[in-house]
Amino acid sequence: MIVGLQTNFCIDASVKSAFERGYRVIIPKGTNSTVDNDYMDAETTYKYYNEMMWPNRFADCVSLDEAIGMMERL
């Protein structure tokens, strides 16, 4: 489960590195963020990664409630 800042830098690198190493990657919705850049504002960047880039490819993007449920079942 990966959360944090800089969706398009640190989080994306962590997601892809974990995926390449065979880990199941889970991203709880609303638990990463970024700032505006030269190409996209922060909201568009967040949506791009969380709704288009990672799901069904590199990570499971789940609701926060689902993520909490996963941790409680451990």
N, CA, C and O atoms as a GROMACS GRO file, in nm:
protein
  296
    1MET      N    1   0.086  -0.115   0.000
    1MET     CA    2   0.000   0.000   0.000
    1MET      C    3   0.091   0.122   0.000
    1MET      O    4   0.178   0.136   0.085
    2ILE      N    5   0.069   0.210  -0.096
    2ILE     CA    6   0.156   0.327  -0.111
    2ILE      C    7   0.072   0.453  -0.098
    2ILE      O    8  -0.034   0.466  -0.160
    3VAL      N    9   0.120   0.546  -0.015
    3VAL     CA   10   0.056   0.676   0.003
    3VAL      C   11   0.166   0.781   0.010
    3VAL      O   12   0.281   0.747   0.038
    4GLY      N   13   0.133   0.908  -0.014
    4GLY     CA   14   0.233   1.012   0.003
    4GLY      C   15   0.217   1.130  -0.089
    4GLY      O   16   0.110   1.154  -0.144
    5LEU      N   17   0.326   1.203  -0.105
    5LEU     CA   18   0.327   1.326  -0.184
    5LEU      C   19   0.398   1.304  -0.317
    5LEU      O   20   0.470   1.206  -0.338
    6GLN      N   21   0.375   1.398  -0.405
    6GLN     CA   22   0.435   1.400  -0.538
    6GLN      C   23   0.392   1.279  -0.622
    6GLN      O   24   0.474   1.195  -0.660
    7THR      N   25   0.263   1.273  -0.647
    7THR     CA   26   0.203   1.166  -0.726
    7THR      C   27   0.285   1.133  -0.850
    7THR      O   28   0.312   1.016  -0.878
    8ASN      N   29   0.325   1.236  -0.924
    8ASN     CA   30   0.391   1.216  -1.053
    8ASN      C   31   0.541   1.193  -1.042
    8ASN      O   32   0.607   1.176  -1.145
    9PHE      N   33   0.596   1.192  -0.924
    9PHE     CA   34   0.738   1.165  -0.907
    9PHE      C   35   0.758   1.045  -0.813
    9PHE      O   36   0.767   0.931  -0.858
   10CYS      N   37   0.764   1.072  -0.684
   10CYS     CA   38   0.795   0.967  -0.585
   10CYS      C   39   0.694   0.854  -0.586
   10CYS      O   40   0.731   0.736  -0.587
   11ILE      N   41   0.565   0.887  -0.586
   11ILE     CA   42   0.464   0.783  -0.580
   11ILE      C   43   0.466   0.699  -0.707
   11ILE      O   44   0.464   0.576  -0.700
   12ASP      N   45   0.471   0.762  -0.822
   12ASP     CA   46   0.474   0.688  -0.949
   12ASP      C   47   0.596   0.597  -0.956
   12ASP      O   48   0.585   0.483  -0.999
   13ALA      N   49   0.712   0.647  -0.915
   13ALA     CA   50   0.834   0.565  -0.917
   13ALA      C   51   0.820   0.446  -0.823
   13ALA      O   52   0.861   0.335  -0.857
   14SER      N   53   0.763   0.468  -0.706
   14SER     CA   54   0.744   0.358  -0.610
   14SER      C   55   0.646   0.255  -0.662
   14SER      O   56   0.669   0.135  -0.649
   15VAL      N   57   0.536   0.301  -0.722
   15VAL     CA   58   0.436   0.210  -0.778
   15VAL      C   59   0.499   0.121  -0.885
   15VAL      O   60   0.484  -0.001  -0.882
   16LYS      N   61   0.568   0.182  -0.978
   16LYS     CA   62   0.625   0.106  -1.089
   16LYS      C   63   0.740   0.015  -1.044
   16LYS      O   64   0.754  -0.096  -1.096
   17SER      N   65   0.820   0.060  -0.949
   17SER     CA   66   0.928  -0.025  -0.897
   17SER      C   67   0.873  -0.147  -0.825
   17SER      O   68   0.922  -0.258  -0.842
   18ALA      N   69   0.770  -0.125  -0.744
   18ALA     CA   70   0.709  -0.237  -0.672
   18ALA      C   71   0.644  -0.334  -0.770
   18ALA      O   72   0.657  -0.455  -0.756
   19PHE      N   73   0.574  -0.282  -0.870
   19PHE     CA   74   0.511  -0.365  -0.971
   19PHE      C   75   0.614  -0.450  -1.044
   19PHE      O   76   0.592  -0.570  -1.065
   20GLU      N   77   0.726  -0.389  -1.083
   20GLU     CA   78   0.831  -0.462  -1.155
   20GLU      C   79   0.892  -0.573  -1.071
   20GLU      O   80   0.947  -0.669  -1.125
   21ARG      N   81   0.884  -0.559  -0.941
   21ARG     CA   82   0.940  -0.660  -0.851
   21ARG      C   83   0.835  -0.764  -0.808
   21ARG      O   84   0.862  -0.849  -0.724
   22GLY      N   85   0.718  -0.756  -0.868
   22GLY     CA   86   0.616  -0.856  -0.843
   22GLY      C   87   0.524  -0.832  -0.725
   22GLY      O   88   0.447  -0.920  -0.689
   23TYR      N   89   0.531  -0.715  -0.665
   23TYR     CA   90   0.443  -0.685  -0.553
   23TYR      C   91   0.304  -0.646  -0.604
   23TYR      O   92   0.290  -0.588  -0.711
   24ARG      N   93   0.203  -0.679  -0.526
   24ARG     CA   94   0.069  -0.628  -0.552
   24ARG      C   95   0.066  -0.488  -0.492
   24ARG      O   96   0.090  -0.471  -0.373
   25VAL      N   97   0.038  -0.390  -0.574
   25VAL     CA   98   0.041  -0.250  -0.531
   25VAL      C   99  -0.102  -0.201  -0.511
   25VAL      O  100  -0.188  -0.219  -0.596
   26ILE      N  101  -0.124  -0.138  -0.396
   26ILE     CA  102  -0.256  -0.084  -0.363
   26ILE      C  103  -0.241   0.065  -0.334
   26ILE      O  104  -0.155   0.106  -0.255
   27ILE      N  105  -0.325   0.144  -0.398
   27ILE     CA  106  -0.327   0.288  -0.377
   27ILE      C  107  -0.466   0.326  -0.324
   27ILE      O  108  -0.564   0.319  -0.399
   28PRO      N  109  -0.477   0.366  -0.197
   28PRO     CA  110  -0.606   0.414  -0.148
   28PRO      C  111  -0.637   0.551  -0.209
   28PRO      O  112  -0.551   0.639  -0.213
   29LYS      N  113  -0.759   0.568  -0.254
   29LYS     CA  114  -0.799   0.694  -0.317
   29LYS      C  115  -0.787   0.809  -0.217
   29LYS      O  116  -0.824   0.798  -0.101
   30GLY      N  117  -0.734   0.920  -0.268
   30GLY     CA  118  -0.721   1.039  -0.186
   30GLY      C  119  -0.601   1.042  -0.095
   30GLY      O  120  -0.591   1.130  -0.009
   31THR      N  121  -0.507   0.947  -0.110
   31THR     CA  122  -0.392   0.941  -0.019
   31THR      C  123  -0.261   0.978  -0.085
   31THR      O  124  -0.154   0.951  -0.031
   32ASN      N  125  -0.268   1.041  -0.202
   32ASN     CA  126  -0.149   1.097  -0.264
   32ASN      C  127  -0.186   1.230  -0.325
   32ASN      O  128  -0.303   1.254  -0.358
   33SER      N  129  -0.089   1.316  -0.341
   33SER     CA  130  -0.116   1.448  -0.396
   33SER      C  131   0.008   1.502  -0.465
   33SER      O  132   0.117   1.444  -0.455
   34THR      N  133  -0.009   1.612  -0.534
   34THR     CA  134   0.102   1.676  -0.603
   34THR      C  135   0.074   1.824  -0.617
   34THR      O  136  -0.022   1.875  -0.560
   35VAL      N  137   0.157   1.893  -0.691
   35VAL     CA  138   0.141   2.036  -0.716
   35VAL      C  139   0.130   2.059  -0.866
   35VAL      O  140   0.162   1.971  -0.946
   36ASP      N  141   0.086   2.176  -0.903
   36ASP     CA  142   0.080   2.212  -1.045
   36ASP      C  143   0.220   2.201  -1.106
   36ASP      O  144   0.320   2.226  -1.040
   37ASN      N  145   0.224   2.163  -1.235
   37ASN     CA  146   0.352   2.161  -1.307
   37ASN      C  147   0.334   2.232  -1.441
   37ASN      O  148   0.227   2.286  -1.468
   38ASP      N  149   0.435   2.232  -1.524
   38ASP     CA  150   0.429   2.302  -1.653
   38ASP      C  151   0.328   2.242  -1.749
   38ASP      O  152   0.288   2.308  -1.844
   39TYR      N  153   0.286   2.119  -1.726
   39TYR     CA  154   0.200   2.049  -1.821
   39TYR      C  155   0.056   2.031  -1.774
   39TYR      O  156  -0.036   2.035  -1.854
   40MET      N  157   0.038   2.011  -1.644
   40MET     CA  158  -0.096   1.987  -1.590
   40MET      C  159  -0.108   2.049  -1.452
   40MET      O  160  -0.010   2.062  -1.379
   41ASP      N  161  -0.231   2.086  -1.416
   41ASP     CA  162  -0.251   2.130  -1.278
   41ASP      C  163  -0.254   2.006  -1.188
   41ASP      O  164  -0.264   1.893  -1.237
   42ALA      N  165  -0.247   2.028  -1.059
   42ALA     CA  166  -0.237   1.917  -0.963
   42ALA      C  167  -0.357   1.823  -0.972
   42ALA      O  168  -0.340   1.701  -0.966
   43GLU      N  169  -0.477   1.876  -0.986
   43GLU     CA  170  -0.596   1.792  -0.992
   43GLU      C  171  -0.594   1.702  -1.115
   43GLU      O  172  -0.628   1.584  -1.106
   44THR      N  173  -0.556   1.756  -1.229
   44THR     CA  174  -0.549   1.676  -1.352
   44THR      C  175  -0.441   1.568  -1.340
   44THR      O  176  -0.462   1.455  -1.382
   45THR      N  177  -0.327   1.604  -1.282
   45THR     CA  178  -0.219   1.508  -1.262
   45THR      C  179  -0.265   1.395  -1.172
   45THR      O  180  -0.241   1.278  -1.201
   46TYR      N  181  -0.332   1.429  -1.061
   46TYR     CA  182  -0.383   1.327  -0.970
   46TYR      C  183  -0.477   1.232  -1.044
   46TYR      O  184  -0.463   1.110  -1.035
   47LYS      N  185  -0.572   1.287  -1.117
   47LYS     CA  186  -0.668   1.204  -1.190
   47LYS      C  187  -0.600   1.118  -1.295
   47LYS      O  188  -0.635   1.001  -1.312
   48TYR      N  189  -0.503   1.173  -1.365
   48TYR     CA  190  -0.432   1.098  -1.468
   48TYR      C  191  -0.371   0.970  -1.410
   48TYR      O  192  -0.390   0.862  -1.466
   49TYR      N  193  -0.298   0.983  -1.301
   49TYR     CA  194  -0.232   0.865  -1.243
   49TYR      C  195  -0.330   0.772  -1.172
   49TYR      O  196  -0.325   0.651  -1.192
   50ASN      N  197  -0.419   0.826  -1.091
   50ASN     CA  198  -0.509   0.745  -1.010
   50ASN      C  199  -0.626   0.685  -1.086
   50ASN      O  200  -0.683   0.585  -1.043
   51GLU      N  201  -0.663   0.745  -1.198
   51GLU     CA  202  -0.778   0.696  -1.274
   51GLU      C  203  -0.742   0.635  -1.408
   51GLU      O  204  -0.820   0.557  -1.464
   52MET      N  205  -0.625   0.669  -1.462
   52MET     CA  206  -0.590   0.619  -1.596
   52MET      C  207  -0.459   0.541  -1.601
   52MET      O  208  -0.454   0.436  -1.665
   53MET      N  209  -0.355   0.588  -1.537
   53MET     CA  210  -0.224   0.526  -1.549
   53MET      C  211  -0.210   0.398  -1.466
   53MET      O  212  -0.167   0.296  -1.518
   54TRP      N  213  -0.245   0.403  -1.338
   54TRP     CA  214  -0.219   0.290  -1.249
   54TRP      C  215  -0.325   0.180  -1.251
   54TRP      O  216  -0.288   0.063  -1.255
   55PRO      N  217  -0.455   0.212  -1.249
   55PRO     CA  218  -0.555   0.104  -1.236
   55PRO      C  219  -0.550   0.003  -1.351
   55PRO      O  220  -0.525   0.038  -1.466
   56ASN      N  221  -0.573  -0.122  -1.315
   56ASN     CA  222  -0.576  -0.233  -1.412
   56ASN      C  223  -0.445  -0.251  -1.487
   56ASN      O  224  -0.442  -0.315  -1.593
   57ARG      N  225  -0.338  -0.196  -1.433
   57ARG     CA  226  -0.207  -0.212  -1.494
   57ARG      C  227  -0.099  -0.227  -1.388
   57ARG      O  228  -0.041  -0.334  -1.371
   58PHE      N  229  -0.073  -0.119  -1.316
   58PHE     CA  230   0.033  -0.118  -1.217
   58PHE      C  231  -0.016  -0.134  -1.073
   58PHE      O  232   0.058  -0.180  -0.986
   59ALA      N  233  -0.142  -0.096  -1.047
   59ALA     CA  234  -0.190  -0.095  -0.909
   59ALA      C  235  -0.341  -0.109  -0.902
   59ALA      O  236  -0.413  -0.083  -0.999
   60ASP      N  237  -0.386  -0.151  -0.785
   60ASP     CA  238  -0.529  -0.149  -0.754
   60ASP      C  239  -0.556  -0.019  -0.680
   60ASP      O  240  -0.504   0.003  -0.571
   61CYS      N  241  -0.637   0.068  -0.740
   61CYS     CA  242  -0.675   0.192  -0.674
   61CYS      C  243  -0.810   0.168  -0.609
   61CYS      O  244  -0.911   0.149  -0.677
   62VAL      N  245  -0.812   0.167  -0.476
   62VAL     CA  246  -0.930   0.129  -0.401
   62VAL      C  247  -0.976   0.245  -0.312
   62VAL      O  248  -0.901   0.340  -0.289
   63SER      N  249  -1.098   0.236  -0.264
   63SER     CA  250  -1.147   0.339  -0.173
   63SER      C  251  -1.070   0.330  -0.041
   63SER      O  252  -1.010   0.227  -0.010
   64LEU      N  253  -1.074   0.437   0.034
   64LEU     CA  254  -1.007   0.438   0.163
   64LEU      C  255  -1.068   0.334   0.256
   64LEU      O  256  -0.997   0.267   0.330
   65ASP      N  257  -1.199   0.319   0.251
   65ASP     CA  258  -1.265   0.217   0.333
   65ASP      C  259  -1.217   0.076   0.297
   65ASP      O  260  -1.195  -0.006   0.386
   66GLU      N  261  -1.202   0.048   0.168
   66GLU     CA  262  -1.150  -0.082   0.126
   66GLU      C  263  -1.009  -0.105   0.179
   66GLU      O  264  -0.976  -0.213   0.226
   67ALA      N  265  -0.926  -0.001   0.171
   67ALA     CA  266  -0.788  -0.013   0.218
   67ALA      C  267  -0.783  -0.040   0.368
   67ALA      O  268  -0.705  -0.123   0.414
   68ILE      N  269  -0.866   0.030   0.444
   68ILE     CA  270  -0.872   0.008   0.589
   68ILE      C  271  -0.918  -0.134   0.617
   68ILE      O  272  -0.864  -0.200   0.706
   69GLY      N  273  -1.018  -0.180   0.543
   69GLY     CA  274  -1.065  -0.318   0.559
   69GLY      C  275  -0.956  -0.420   0.532
   69GLY      O  276  -0.946  -0.520   0.603
   70MET      N  277  -0.874  -0.395   0.430
   70MET     CA  278  -0.763  -0.485   0.400
   70MET      C  279  -0.665  -0.492   0.517
   70MET      O  280  -0.618  -0.600   0.552
   71MET      N  281  -0.635  -0.378   0.576
   71MET     CA  282  -0.542  -0.376   0.688
   71MET      C  283  -0.600  -0.443   0.811
   71MET      O  284  -0.528  -0.508   0.886
   72GLU      N  285  -0.730  -0.428   0.833
   72GLU     CA  286  -0.793  -0.489   0.949
   72GLU      C  287  -0.796  -0.642   0.937
   72GLU      O  288  -0.796  -0.712   1.039
   73ARG      N  289  -0.798  -0.694   0.816
   73ARG     CA  290  -0.802  -0.838   0.796
   73ARG      C  291  -0.664  -0.904   0.811
   73ARG      O  292  -0.656  -1.027   0.812
   74LEU      N  293  -0.560  -0.827   0.822
   74LEU     CA  294  -0.425  -0.885   0.834
   74LEU      C  295  -0.402  -0.953   0.966
   74LEU      O  296  -0.294  -1.006   0.991
   0.00000   0.00000   0.00000
